[in-house]
Amino acid sequence: EDLVVRLLEFLEAPHATTDVLLAEKEK
């Protein structure tokens, strides 16, 4: 379910989601 939410956010705000994904990789 969380992945679906991330995908929806990616479609709405690609740049913002990209920053989130990069932040997740940093952890």
C-alpha positions, 0 to 999 in steps of 0.5 A: 500500500505504501508503494502505491501511495509513493507512486501516486505522489510521484505522479503528482510531484516527481521532484518531491518524491525523488528527494524522498527516494534519495533520502530513503537510500541515504538511511 
